[in-house]
Amino acid sequence: MYLALPSPSLSAFLSSDMKRGVLENYYKACHNACRYTGMRVPPAQIVQEFVQVWKRLRKLKGNGMVWP
């Protein structure tokens, strides 16, 4: 199962007013989609989404926001 890019773009989806819970859920979904199985390698687009979401969460953590 692959994730579809949010509309209109990933950068708009990761806007600064995004709720923490929504961002964490998207991170978990990307993490799950990026898992390597013996049958397939994750698509580059999904890996790029995963990295962007990770960067956003790290930025929030750097601002004092606590997340697991």
PDB file of N, CA, C, O and CB in Angstrom:
ATOM      1  N   MET A   1       0.842  -1.178   0.000  1.00  0.00           N
ATOM      2  CA  MET A   1       0.000   0.000   0.000  1.00  0.00           C
ATOM      3  C   MET A   1       0.882   1.234   0.000  1.00  0.00           C
ATOM      4  O   MET A   1       1.808   1.343   0.804  1.00  0.00           O
ATOM      5  CB  MET A   1      -0.955   0.002   1.212  1.00  0.00           C
ATOM      6  N   TYR A   2       0.602   2.151  -0.888  1.00  0.00           N
ATOM      7  CA  TYR A   2       1.370   3.377  -0.982  1.00  0.00           C
ATOM      8  C   TYR A   2       0.536   4.547  -0.526  1.00  0.00           C
ATOM      9  O   TYR A   2      -0.686   4.540  -0.669  1.00  0.00           O
ATOM     10  CB  TYR A   2       1.866   3.599  -2.402  1.00  0.00           C
ATOM     11  N   LEU A   3       1.193   5.558   0.025  1.00  0.00           N
ATOM     12  CA  LEU A   3       0.502   6.773   0.436  1.00  0.00           C
ATOM     13  C   LEU A   3       0.387   7.711  -0.744  1.00  0.00           C
ATOM     14  O   LEU A   3       1.293   7.793  -1.574  1.00  0.00           O
ATOM     15  CB  LEU A   3       1.231   7.459   1.605  1.00  0.00           C
ATOM     16  N   ALA A   4      -0.706   8.406  -0.817  1.00  0.00           N
ATOM     17  CA  ALA A   4      -0.851   9.435  -1.838  1.00  0.00           C
ATOM     18  C   ALA A   4      -0.368  10.756  -1.253  1.00  0.00           C
ATOM     19  O   ALA A   4      -0.537  11.014  -0.061  1.00  0.00           O
ATOM     20  CB  ALA A   4      -2.332   9.543  -2.332  1.00  0.00           C
ATOM     21  N   LEU A   5       0.226  11.579  -2.086  1.00  0.00           N
ATOM     22  CA  LEU A   5       0.652  12.892  -1.612  1.00  0.00           C
ATOM     23  C   LEU A   5      -0.556  13.718  -1.223  1.00  0.00           C
ATOM     24  O   LEU A   5      -1.550  13.740  -1.949  1.00  0.00           O
ATOM     25  CB  LEU A   5       1.477  13.621  -2.682  1.00  0.00           C
ATOM     26  N   PRO A   6      -0.487  14.390  -0.102  1.00  0.00           N
ATOM     27  CA  PRO A   6      -1.591  15.278   0.280  1.00  0.00           C
ATOM     28  C   PRO A   6      -1.715  16.439  -0.697  1.00  0.00           C
ATOM     29  O   PRO A   6      -0.732  16.848  -1.316  1.00  0.00           O
ATOM     30  CB  PRO A   6      -1.385  15.811   1.708  1.00  0.00           C
ATOM     31  N   SER A   7      -2.914  16.961  -0.832  1.00  0.00           N
ATOM     32  CA  SER A   7      -3.120  18.104  -1.718  1.00  0.00           C
ATOM     33  C   SER A   7      -2.910  19.396  -0.962  1.00  0.00           C
ATOM     34  O   SER A   7      -3.161  19.409   0.243  1.00  0.00           O
ATOM     35  CB  SER A   7      -4.523  18.073  -2.336  1.00  0.00           C
ATOM     36  N   PRO A   8      -2.484  20.449  -1.550  1.00  0.00           N
ATOM     37  CA  PRO A   8      -1.945  20.563  -2.903  1.00  0.00           C
ATOM     38  C   PRO A   8      -0.478  20.175  -2.987  1.00  0.00           C
ATOM     39  O   PRO A   8       0.000  19.824  -4.066  1.00  0.00           O
ATOM     40  CB  PRO A   8      -2.121  21.967  -3.406  1.00  0.00           C
ATOM     41  N   SER A   9       0.243  20.229  -1.881  1.00  0.00           N
ATOM     42  CA  SER A   9       1.628  19.797  -1.897  1.00  0.00           C
ATOM     43  C   SER A   9       2.027  19.366  -0.496  1.00  0.00           C
ATOM     44  O   SER A   9       1.350  19.688   0.480  1.00  0.00           O
ATOM     45  CB  SER A   9       2.557  20.920  -2.417  1.00  0.00           C
ATOM     46  N   LEU A  10       3.113  18.647  -0.407  1.00  0.00           N
ATOM     47  CA  LEU A  10       3.584  18.187   0.890  1.00  0.00           C
ATOM     48  C   LEU A  10       3.977  19.354   1.778  1.00  0.00           C
ATOM     49  O   LEU A  10       3.731  19.320   2.984  1.00  0.00           O
ATOM     50  CB  LEU A  10       4.759  17.241   0.720  1.00  0.00           C
ATOM     51  N   SER A  11       4.584  20.384   1.205  1.00  0.00           N
ATOM     52  CA  SER A  11       4.995  21.531   2.014  1.00  0.00           C
ATOM     53  C   SER A  11       3.796  22.245   2.626  1.00  0.00           C
ATOM     54  O   SER A  11       3.870  22.712   3.763  1.00  0.00           O
ATOM     55  CB  SER A  11       5.805  22.509   1.170  1.00  0.00           C
ATOM     56  N   ALA A  12       2.692  22.336   1.886  1.00  0.00           N
ATOM     57  CA  ALA A  12       1.481  22.940   2.436  1.00  0.00           C
ATOM     58  C   ALA A  12       0.894  22.040   3.520  1.00  0.00           C
ATOM     59  O   ALA A  12       0.364  22.522   4.521  1.00  0.00           O
ATOM     60  CB  ALA A  12       0.439  23.193   1.320  1.00  0.00           C
ATOM     61  N   PHE A  13       0.994  20.739   3.311  1.00  0.00           N
ATOM     62  CA  PHE A  13       0.487  19.781   4.286  1.00  0.00           C
ATOM     63  C   PHE A  13       1.252  19.891   5.595  1.00  0.00           C
ATOM     64  O   PHE A  13       0.670  19.714   6.665  1.00  0.00           O
ATOM     65  CB  PHE A  13       0.578  18.357   3.738  1.00  0.00           C
ATOM     66  N   LEU A  14       2.528  20.175   5.529  1.00  0.00           N
ATOM     67  CA  LEU A  14       3.375  20.268   6.709  1.00  0.00           C
ATOM     68  C   LEU A  14       3.480  21.701   7.231  1.00  0.00           C
ATOM     69  O   LEU A  14       4.505  22.087   7.793  1.00  0.00           O
ATOM     70  CB  LEU A  14       4.757  19.732   6.394  1.00  0.00           C
ATOM     71  N   SER A  15       2.430  22.479   7.046  1.00  0.00           N
ATOM     72  CA  SER A  15       2.453  23.871   7.467  1.00  0.00           C
ATOM     73  C   SER A  15       2.644  23.996   8.974  1.00  0.00           C
ATOM     74  O   SER A  15       2.438  23.038   9.719  1.00  0.00           O
ATOM     75  CB  SER A  15       1.170  24.568   7.044  1.00  0.00           C
ATOM     76  N   SER A  16       3.032  25.166   9.405  1.00  0.00           N
ATOM     77  CA  SER A  16       3.348  25.378  10.812  1.00  0.00           C
ATOM     78  C   SER A  16       2.129  25.271  11.721  1.00  0.00           C
ATOM     79  O   SER A  16       2.286  25.078  12.927  1.00  0.00           O
ATOM     80  CB  SER A  16       3.987  26.724  10.989  1.00  0.00           C
ATOM     81  N   ASP A  17       0.915  25.391  11.174  1.00  0.00           N
ATOM     82  CA  ASP A  17      -0.274  25.320  12.019  1.00  0.00           C
ATOM     83  C   ASP A  17      -0.836  23.905  12.130  1.00  0.00           C
ATOM     84  O   ASP A  17      -1.934  23.710  12.649  1.00  0.00           O
ATOM     85  CB  ASP A  17      -1.340  26.245  11.482  1.00  0.00           C
ATOM     86  N   MET A  18      -0.085  22.920  11.644  1.00  0.00           N
ATOM     87  CA  MET A  18      -0.544  21.539  11.694  1.00  0.00           C
ATOM     88  C   MET A  18      -0.605  21.047  13.137  1.00  0.00           C
ATOM     89  O   MET A  18       0.299  21.313  13.929  1.00  0.00           O
ATOM     90  CB  MET A  18       0.377  20.636  10.860  1.00  0.00           C
ATOM     91  N   LYS A  19      -1.648  20.349  13.467  1.00  0.00           N
ATOM     92  CA  LYS A  19      -1.791  19.766  14.793  1.00  0.00           C
ATOM     93  C   LYS A  19      -0.752  18.663  14.978  1.00  0.00           C
ATOM     94  O   LYS A  19      -0.473  17.892  14.060  1.00  0.00           O
ATOM     95  CB  LYS A  19      -3.224  19.214  15.002  1.00  0.00           C
ATOM     96  N   ARG A  20      -0.192  18.605  16.170  1.00  0.00           N
ATOM     97  CA  ARG A  20       0.864  17.643  16.465  1.00  0.00           C
ATOM     98  C   ARG A  20       0.407  16.202  16.231  1.00  0.00           C
ATOM     99  O   ARG A  20       1.157  15.397  15.678  1.00  0.00           O
ATOM    100  CB  ARG A  20       1.332  17.810  17.902  1.00  0.00           C
ATOM    101  N   GLY A  21      -0.810  15.874  16.646  1.00  0.00           N
ATOM    102  CA  GLY A  21      -1.315  14.508  16.496  1.00  0.00           C
ATOM    103  C   GLY A  21      -1.447  14.086  15.043  1.00  0.00           C
ATOM    104  O   GLY A  21      -1.142  12.948  14.689  1.00  0.00           O
ATOM    105  N   VAL A  22      -1.902  15.003  14.206  1.00  0.00           N
ATOM    106  CA  VAL A  22      -2.049  14.710  12.776  1.00  0.00           C
ATOM    107  C   VAL A  22      -0.675  14.465  12.155  1.00  0.00           C
ATOM    108  O   VAL A  22      -0.504  13.541  11.360  1.00  0.00           O
ATOM    109  CB  VAL A  22      -2.777  15.872  12.044  1.00  0.00           C
ATOM    110  N   LEU A  23       0.294  15.291  12.519  1.00  0.00           N
ATOM    111  CA  LEU A  23       1.649  15.141  12.001  1.00  0.00           C
ATOM    112  C   LEU A  23       2.267  13.821  12.456  1.00  0.00           C
ATOM    113  O   LEU A  23       2.925  13.142  11.667  1.00  0.00           O
ATOM    114  CB  LEU A  23       2.521  16.316  12.449  1.00  0.00           C
ATOM    115  N   GLU A  24       2.062  13.453  13.718  1.00  0.00           N
ATOM    116  CA  GLU A  24       2.598  12.190  14.222  1.00  0.00           C
ATOM    117  C   GLU A  24       1.954  11.001  13.524  1.00  0.00           C
ATOM    118  O   GLU A  24       2.636  10.024  13.214  1.00  0.00           O
ATOM    119  CB  GLU A  24       2.387  12.087  15.732  1.00  0.00           C
ATOM    120  N   ASN A  25       0.647  11.070  13.272  1.00  0.00           N
ATOM    121  CA  ASN A  25      -0.025   9.982  12.559  1.00  0.00           C
ATOM    122  C   ASN A  25       0.510   9.841  11.144  1.00  0.00           C
ATOM    123  O   ASN A  25       0.697   8.725  10.660  1.00  0.00           O
ATOM    124  CB  ASN A  25      -1.534  10.217  12.525  1.00  0.00           C
ATOM    125  N   TYR A  26       0.758  10.963  10.474  1.00  0.00           N
ATOM    126  CA  TYR A  26       1.303  10.918   9.119  1.00  0.00           C
ATOM    127  C   TYR A  26       2.726  10.350   9.135  1.00  0.00           C
ATOM    128  O   TYR A  26       3.113   9.594   8.243  1.00  0.00           O
ATOM    129  CB  TYR A  26       1.292  12.328   8.483  1.00  0.00           C
ATOM    130  N   TYR A  27       3.502  10.725  10.164  1.00  0.00           N
ATOM    131  CA  TYR A  27       4.857  10.185  10.327  1.00  0.00           C
ATOM    132  C   TYR A  27       4.810   8.664  10.466  1.00  0.00           C
ATOM    133  O   TYR A  27       5.589   7.956   9.828  1.00  0.00           O
ATOM    134  CB  TYR A  27       5.553  10.815  11.560  1.00  0.00           C
ATOM    135  N   LYS A  28       3.897   8.165  11.299  1.00  0.00           N
ATOM    136  CA  LYS A  28       3.781   6.717  11.503  1.00  0.00           C
ATOM    137  C   LYS A  28       3.364   6.006  10.222  1.00  0.00           C
ATOM    138  O   LYS A  28       3.853   4.916   9.926  1.00  0.00           O
ATOM    139  CB  LYS A  28       2.775   6.415  12.615  1.00  0.00           C
ATOM    140  N   ALA A  29       2.455   6.626   9.460  1.00  0.00           N
ATOM    141  CA  ALA A  29       2.022   6.032   8.190  1.00  0.00           C
ATOM    142  C   ALA A  29       3.179   5.982   7.185  1.00  0.00           C
ATOM    143  O   ALA A  29       3.349   4.989   6.477  1.00  0.00           O
ATOM    144  CB  ALA A  29       0.841   6.832   7.600  1.00  0.00           C
ATOM    145  N   CYS A  30       3.968   7.056   7.128  1.00  0.00           N
ATOM    146  CA  CYS A  30       5.129   7.080   6.230  1.00  0.00           C
ATOM    147  C   CYS A  30       6.163   6.055   6.674  1.00  0.00           C
ATOM    148  O   CYS A  30       6.749   5.360   5.844  1.00  0.00           O
ATOM    149  CB  CYS A  30       5.760   8.490   6.187  1.00  0.00           C
ATOM    150  N   HIS A  31       6.385   5.961   7.966  1.00  0.00           N
ATOM    151  CA  HIS A  31       7.344   4.991   8.498  1.00  0.00           C
ATOM    152  C   HIS A  31       6.932   3.578   8.107  1.00  0.00           C
ATOM    153  O   HIS A  31       7.765   2.775   7.688  1.00  0.00           O
ATOM    154  CB  HIS A  31       7.451   5.113  10.034  1.00  0.00           C
ATOM    155  N   ASN A  32       5.653   3.282   8.244  1.00  0.00           N
ATOM    156  CA  ASN A  32       5.144   1.972   7.874  1.00  0.00           C
ATOM    157  C   ASN A  32       5.308   1.717   6.378  1.00  0.00           C
ATOM    158  O   ASN A  32       5.669   0.610   5.977  1.00  0.00           O
ATOM    159  CB  ASN A  32       3.679   1.845   8.271  1.00  0.00           C
ATOM    160  N   ALA A  33       5.050   2.721   5.555  1.00  0.00           N
ATOM    161  CA  ALA A  33       5.158   2.571   4.102  1.00  0.00           C
ATOM    162  C   ALA A  33       6.610   2.429   3.656  1.00  0.00           C
ATOM    163  O   ALA A  33       6.873   1.869   2.592  1.00  0.00           O
ATOM    164  CB  ALA A  33       4.515   3.765   3.399  1.00  0.00           C
ATOM    165  N   CYS A  34       7.555   2.927   4.451  1.00  0.00           N
ATOM    166  CA  CYS A  34       8.972   2.872   4.088  1.00  0.00           C
ATOM    167  C   CYS A  34       9.655   1.592   4.526  1.00  0.00           C
ATOM    168  O   CYS A  34      10.833   1.392   4.232  1.00  0.00           O
ATOM    169  CB  CYS A  34       9.693   4.038   4.680  1.00  0.00           C
ATOM    170  N   ARG A  35       8.950   0.732   5.213  1.00  0.00           N
ATOM    171  CA  ARG A  35       9.570  -0.512   5.664  1.00  0.00           C
ATOM    172  C   ARG A  35      10.048  -1.330   4.475  1.00  0.00           C
ATOM    173  O   ARG A  35       9.357  -1.465   3.466  1.00  0.00           O
ATOM    174  CB  ARG A  35       8.588  -1.331   6.513  1.00  0.00           C
ATOM    175  N   TYR A  36      11.233  -1.862   4.624  1.00  0.00           N
ATOM    176  CA  TYR A  36      11.784  -2.734   3.591  1.00  0.00           C
ATOM    177  C   TYR A  36      11.320  -4.148   3.868  1.00  0.00           C
ATOM    178  O   TYR A  36      11.477  -4.662   4.975  1.00  0.00           O
ATOM    179  CB  TYR A  36      13.340  -2.656   3.545  1.00  0.00           C
ATOM    180  N   THR A  37      10.755  -4.762   2.869  1.00  0.00           N
ATOM    181  CA  THR A  37      10.427  -6.183   2.969  1.00  0.00           C
ATOM    182  C   THR A  37      11.307  -6.899   1.958  1.00  0.00           C
ATOM    183  O   THR A  37      11.873  -6.267   1.067  1.00  0.00           O
ATOM    184  CB  THR A  37       8.887  -6.460   2.708  1.00  0.00           C
ATOM    185  N   GLY A  38      11.422  -8.176   2.087  1.00  0.00           N
ATOM    186  CA  GLY A  38      12.240  -8.936   1.156  1.00  0.00           C
ATOM    187  C   GLY A  38      11.699  -8.906  -0.262  1.00  0.00           C
ATOM    188  O   GLY A  38      12.387  -9.288  -1.209  1.00  0.00           O
ATOM    189  N   MET A  39      10.463  -8.452  -0.401  1.00  0.00           N
ATOM    190  CA  MET A  39       9.805  -8.465  -1.707  1.00  0.00           C
ATOM    191  C   MET A  39       9.916  -7.142  -2.461  1.00  0.00           C
ATOM    192  O   MET A  39       9.848  -7.125  -3.690  1.00  0.00           O
ATOM    193  CB  MET A  39       8.358  -8.813  -1.535  1.00  0.00           C
ATOM    194  N   ARG A  40      10.085  -6.040  -1.744  1.00  0.00           N
ATOM    195  CA  ARG A  40      10.104  -4.756  -2.440  1.00  0.00           C
ATOM    196  C   ARG A  40      10.939  -3.731  -1.673  1.00  0.00           C
ATOM    197  O   ARG A  40      11.136  -3.837  -0.462  1.00  0.00           O
ATOM    198  CB  ARG A  40       8.674  -4.233  -2.639  1.00  0.00           C
ATOM    199  N   VAL A  41      11.408  -2.762  -2.401  1.00  0.00           N
ATOM    200  CA  VAL A  41      12.097  -1.608  -1.838  1.00  0.00           C
ATOM    201  C   VAL A  41      11.096  -0.458  -1.857  1.00  0.00           C
ATOM    202  O   VAL A  41      10.368  -0.300  -2.837  1.00  0.00           O
ATOM    203  CB  VAL A  41      13.421  -1.252  -2.643  1.00  0.00           C
ATOM    204  N   PRO A  42      11.040   0.348  -0.800  1.00  0.00           N
ATOM    205  CA  PRO A  42      10.061   1.446  -0.794  1.00  0.00           C
ATOM    206  C   PRO A  42      10.350   2.462  -1.904  1.00  0.00           C
ATOM    207  O   PRO A  42      11.511   2.730  -2.211  1.00  0.00           O
ATOM    208  CB  PRO A  42      10.063   2.153   0.572  1.00  0.00           C
ATOM    209  N   PRO A  43       9.301   3.024  -2.503  1.00  0.00           N
ATOM    210  CA  PRO A  43       9.488   4.025  -3.549  1.00  0.00           C
ATOM    211  C   PRO A  43      10.165   5.282  -2.998  1.00  0.00           C
ATOM    212  O   PRO A  43       9.973   5.648  -1.838  1.00  0.00           O
ATOM    213  CB  PRO A  43       8.141   4.387  -4.184  1.00  0.00           C
ATOM    214  N   ALA A  44      10.941   5.918  -3.829  1.00  0.00           N
ATOM    215  CA  ALA A  44      11.682   7.117  -3.427  1.00  0.00           C
ATOM    216  C   ALA A  44      10.748   8.229  -2.947  1.00  0.00           C
ATOM    217  O   ALA A  44      11.087   8.953  -2.011  1.00  0.00           O
ATOM    218  CB  ALA A  44      12.534   7.623  -4.591  1.00  0.00           C
ATOM    219  N   GLN A  45       9.600   8.374  -3.564  1.00  0.00           N
ATOM    220  CA  GLN A  45       8.660   9.432  -3.182  1.00  0.00           C
ATOM    221  C   GLN A  45       8.210   9.265  -1.732  1.00  0.00           C
ATOM    222  O   GLN A  45       8.107  10.251  -1.002  1.00  0.00           O
ATOM    223  CB  GLN A  45       7.439   9.429  -4.117  1.00  0.00           C
ATOM    224  N   ILE A  46       7.943   8.043  -1.313  1.00  0.00           N
ATOM    225  CA  ILE A  46       7.517   7.790   0.057  1.00  0.00           C
ATOM    226  C   ILE A  46       8.658   8.072   1.032  1.00  0.00           C
ATOM    227  O   ILE A  46       8.434   8.620   2.111  1.00  0.00           O
ATOM    228  CB  ILE A  46       7.026   6.342   0.211  1.00  0.00           C
ATOM    229  N   VAL A  47       9.861   7.703   0.658  1.00  0.00           N
ATOM    230  CA  VAL A  47      11.029   7.968   1.508  1.00  0.00           C
ATOM    231  C   VAL A  47      11.225   9.474   1.663  1.00  0.00           C
ATOM    232  O   VAL A  47      11.539   9.946   2.756  1.00  0.00           O
ATOM    233  CB  VAL A  47      12.309   7.312   0.912  1.00  0.00           C
ATOM    234  N   GLN A  48      11.043  10.230   0.586  1.00  0.00           N
ATOM    235  CA  GLN A  48      11.173  11.688   0.651  1.00  0.00           C
ATOM    236  C   GLN A  48      10.111  12.291   1.573  1.00  0.00           C
ATOM    237  O   GLN A  48      10.407  13.203   2.345  1.00  0.00           O
ATOM    238  CB  GLN A  48      11.061  12.299  -0.757  1.00  0.00           C
ATOM    239  N   GLU A  49       8.880  11.787   1.496  1.00  0.00           N
ATOM    240  CA  GLU A  49       7.821  12.260   2.392  1.00  0.00           C
ATOM    241  C   GLU A  49       8.200  11.981   3.839  1.00  0.00           C
ATOM    242  O   GLU A  49       8.037  12.836   4.710  1.00  0.00           O
ATOM    243  CB  GLU A  49       6.469  11.589   2.051  1.00  0.00           C
ATOM    244  N   PHE A  50       8.708  10.774   4.090  1.00  0.00           N
ATOM    245  CA  PHE A  50       9.103  10.382   5.433  1.00  0.00           C
ATOM    246  C   PHE A  50      10.164  11.330   5.993  1.00  0.00           C
ATOM    247  O   PHE A  50      10.088  11.741   7.150  1.00  0.00           O
ATOM    248  CB  PHE A  50       9.623   8.946   5.433  1.00  0.00           C
ATOM    249  N   VAL A  51      11.140  11.669   5.176  1.00  0.00           N
ATOM    250  CA  VAL A  51      12.213  12.576   5.606  1.00  0.00           C
ATOM    251  C   VAL A  51      11.645  13.970   5.908  1.00  0.00           C
ATOM    252  O   VAL A  51      12.029  14.589   6.901  1.00  0.00           O
ATOM    253  CB  VAL A  51      13.320  12.670   4.515  1.00  0.00           C
ATOM    254  N   GLN A  52      10.749  14.457   5.075  1.00  0.00           N
ATOM    255  CA  GLN A  52      10.168  15.785   5.295  1.00  0.00           C
ATOM    256  C   GLN A  52       9.359  15.835   6.588  1.00  0.00           C
ATOM    257  O   GLN A  52       9.432  16.813   7.333  1.00  0.00           O
ATOM    258  CB  GLN A  52       9.280  16.178   4.110  1.00  0.00           C
ATOM    259  N   VAL A  53       8.595  14.790   6.851  1.00  0.00           N
ATOM    260  CA  VAL A  53       7.810  14.748   8.081  1.00  0.00           C
ATOM    261  C   VAL A  53       8.747  14.659   9.283  1.00  0.00           C
ATOM    262  O   VAL A  53       8.518  15.319  10.297  1.00  0.00           O
ATOM    263  CB  VAL A  53       6.824  13.551   8.066  1.00  0.00           C
ATOM    264  N   TRP A  54       9.789  13.857   9.178  1.00  0.00           N
ATOM    265  CA  TRP A  54      10.773  13.738  10.258  1.00  0.00           C
ATOM    266  C   TRP A  54      11.414  15.090  10.552  1.00  0.00           C
ATOM    267  O   TRP A  54      11.565  15.467  11.714  1.00  0.00           O
ATOM    268  CB  TRP A  54      11.858  12.704   9.892  1.00  0.00           C
ATOM    269  N   LYS A  55      11.790  15.822   9.505  1.00  0.00           N
ATOM    270  CA  LYS A  55      12.398  17.147   9.695  1.00  0.00           C
ATOM    271  C   LYS A  55      11.437  18.086  10.414  1.00  0.00           C
ATOM    272  O   LYS A  55      11.847  18.846  11.291  1.00  0.00           O
ATOM    273  CB  LYS A  55      12.811  17.752   8.341  1.00  0.00           C
ATOM    274  N   ARG A  56      10.171  18.035  10.046  1.00  0.00           N
ATOM    275  CA  ARG A  56       9.173  18.906  10.680  1.00  0.00           C
ATOM    276  C   ARG A  56       9.031  18.560  12.166  1.00  0.00           C
ATOM    277  O   ARG A  56       8.961  19.458  13.005  1.00  0.00           O
ATOM    278  CB  ARG A  56       7.800  18.775   9.963  1.00  0.00           C
ATOM    279  N   LEU A  57       8.988  17.277  12.491  1.00  0.00           N
ATOM    280  CA  LEU A  57       8.886  16.874  13.880  1.00  0.00           C
ATOM    281  C   LEU A  57      10.127  17.273  14.672  1.00  0.00           C
ATOM    282  O   LEU A  57      10.012  17.685  15.826  1.00  0.00           O
ATOM    283  CB  LEU A  57       8.666  15.377  13.974  1.00  0.00           C
ATOM    284  N   ARG A  58      11.305  17.159  14.075  1.00  0.00           N
ATOM    285  CA  ARG A  58      12.537  17.575  14.741  1.00  0.00           C
ATOM    286  C   ARG A  58      12.521  19.078  15.003  1.00  0.00           C
ATOM    287  O   ARG A  58      12.986  19.540  16.045  1.00  0.00           O
ATOM    288  CB  ARG A  58      13.767  17.193  13.895  1.00  0.00           C
ATOM    289  N   LYS A  59      11.986  19.832  14.057  1.00  0.00           N
ATOM    290  CA  LYS A  59      11.902  21.275  14.232  1.00  0.00           C
ATOM    291  C   LYS A  59      10.975  21.611  15.401  1.00  0.00           C
ATOM    292  O   LYS A  59      11.268  22.508  16.192  1.00  0.00           O
ATOM    293  CB  LYS A  59      11.407  21.949  12.936  1.00  0.00           C
ATOM    294  N   LEU A  60       9.858  20.892  15.508  1.00  0.00           N
ATOM    295  CA  LEU A  60       8.932  21.103  16.617  1.00  0.00           C
ATOM    296  C   LEU A  60       9.597  20.746  17.941  1.00  0.00           C
ATOM    297  O   LEU A  60       9.425  21.449  18.937  1.00  0.00           O
ATOM    298  CB  LEU A  60       7.653  20.272  16.420  1.00  0.00           C
ATOM    299  N   LYS A  61      10.355  19.654  17.949  1.00  0.00           N
ATOM    300  CA  LYS A  61      11.036  19.247  19.172  1.00  0.00           C
ATOM    301  C   LYS A  61      12.075  20.286  19.566  1.00  0.00           C
ATOM    302  O   LYS A  61      12.257  20.551  20.754  1.00  0.00           O
ATOM    303  CB  LYS A  61      11.696  17.871  18.994  1.00  0.00           C
ATOM    304  N   GLY A  62      12.755  20.874  18.599  1.00  0.00           N
ATOM    305  CA  GLY A  62      13.737  21.914  18.880  1.00  0.00           C
ATOM    306  C   GLY A  62      13.127  23.165  19.476  1.00  0.00           C
ATOM    307  O   GLY A  62      13.806  23.935  20.155  1.00  0.00           O
ATOM    308  N   ASN A  63      11.832  23.367  19.219  1.00  0.00           N
ATOM    309  CA  ASN A  63      11.111  24.521  19.775  1.00  0.00           C
ATOM    310  C   ASN A  63      10.523  24.220  21.143  1.00  0.00           C
ATOM    311  O   ASN A  63       9.708  24.988  21.654  1.00  0.00           O
ATOM    312  CB  ASN A  63      10.002  24.956  18.829  1.00  0.00           C
ATOM    313  N   GLY A  64      10.926  23.118  21.731  1.00  0.00           N
ATOM    314  CA  GLY A  64      10.457  22.782  23.066  1.00  0.00           C
ATOM    315  C   GLY A  64       9.240  21.890  23.102  1.00  0.00           C
ATOM    316  O   GLY A  64       8.758  21.557  24.185  1.00  0.00           O
ATOM    317  N   MET A  65       8.729  21.491  21.951  1.00  0.00           N
ATOM    318  CA  MET A  65       7.575  20.614  21.926  1.00  0.00           C
ATOM    319  C   MET A  65       8.042  19.181  22.184  1.00  0.00           C
ATOM    320  O   MET A  65       9.003  18.721  21.568  1.00  0.00           O
ATOM    321  CB  MET A  65       6.820  20.723  20.569  1.00  0.00           C
ATOM    322  N   VAL A  66       7.381  18.491  23.072  1.00  0.00           N
ATOM    323  CA  VAL A  66       7.773  17.134  23.429  1.00  0.00           C
ATOM    324  C   VAL A  66       6.909  16.156  22.644  1.00  0.00           C
ATOM    325  O   VAL A  66       5.689  16.314  22.584  1.00  0.00           O
ATOM    326  CB  VAL A  66       7.639  16.892  24.963  1.00  0.00           C
ATOM    327  N   TRP A  67       7.523  15.164  22.052  1.00  0.00           N
ATOM    328  CA  TRP A  67       6.803  14.106  21.342  1.00  0.00           C
ATOM    329  C   TRP A  67       7.583  12.816  21.507  1.00  0.00           C
ATOM    330  O   TRP A  67       8.804  12.828  21.664  1.00  0.00           O
ATOM    331  CB  TRP A  67       6.607  14.455  19.827  1.00  0.00           C
ATOM    332  N   PRO A  68       6.873  11.717  21.470  1.00  0.00           N
ATOM    333  CA  PRO A  68       7.545  10.419  21.680  1.00  0.00           C
ATOM    334  C   PRO A  68       8.469  10.049  20.555  1.00  0.00           C
ATOM    335  O   PRO A  68       9.098   8.991  20.595  1.00  0.00           O
ATOM    336  CB  PRO A  68       6.530   9.328  21.854  1.00  0.00           C
TER     337      PRO A  68
END
